[in-house]
């Protein structure tokens, strides 16, 4: 059963048409093209066009509702030691994990749309935009609404947990993070 219906009557598609077919935003399509994930041709006027064959190949491999290979994790924390520790822990495990980092809520907003993570490990207390607001903004984006958000805090209070849950986080973990709990939460093999 084909998940996406790609019209056979067209040879090329615009970013807007691809977005409509794959049920994502045009920004996401442009991000895939910029990263080379979805092959694009460029018109003399500088506009991207997607060949039907390339779109079909991409659509057959990409499924927003199932695992797409390596787990994609965005770590959002203003503490570089936490970021470095988590990156090393996740990339050094048995299961394949692609990691990207953001050091504050503003950077998280940019990275989340370009990287399209499966999971966001989100510090609750950061300078600038706090974790609950970042989580709420992620969940408000149609093509990222299914992204899992896991809050993290060195001082996890019931109020902080409630704020994160209300914003759409699936759970919160205390720092320092328990390795076993983190790997279980991410459904990854630990050794």
C-alpha positions, 0 to 999 in steps of 0.5 A, a space after each residue: 500500500 502506497 502511503 503518498 499519492 504522487 500524480 503520474 501526470 507530472 514530471 516535475 513538482 514545486 516545493 509547495 506541491 511536494 510539501 502537500 504530497 508529503 504533508 509537511 511544510 515547504 520549509 521542510 522540503 527546502 531543508 531536505 533539498 539543501 541537505 541533499 536528502 531529496 534531490 532537486 533540480 534548479 531552474 535558470 530562475 533559481 527555483 527548485 523542481 523535483 523529478 517525479 522519480 526522485 520524489 517517489 524514491 524519497 517517499 518510499 524511504 521516508 515515513 514520518 510515523 516510523 523509524 527511518 534508520 538512525 535515531 535523530 536526537 537534538 540536544 538543547 542545553 546551555 551547559 556545554 559539559 552536559 551537551 558534550 556528555 550526552 553527545 558522546 554517550 548517544 553516539 558511542 552506544 550500540 544503536 545508531 544515533 545522529 546527534 545535533 546540538 543547540 545551546 539555547 531556545 532560539 537556536 533550537 527553533 532553527 535546528 529543529 526545522 532543518 534537522 527534523 529530529 525524532 527526539 528533542 532532549 530539552 533543558 527546562 531552565 535556559 537563558 532566554 526562551 525556557 524549555 516549556 515555551 520551546 516545547 510548545 513551539 515545536 509541538 505547534 509546527 504541523 510537521 513536527 507535532 509528532 516529535 518526542 520532547 523529553 525535558 531535563 533539569 538539574 532541579 526538577 520540581 513538580 511545577 516544572 514537570 507540569 509545565 513541560 507536560 502541558 507544553 507537550 513533553 512526554 516526560 522529564 528526567 533529572 540531571 545528572 541523567 541516569 544512563 539506563 533510564 535515558 536509553 530505555 526512554 529513547 528505546 536504545 540498546 545500552 551496551 
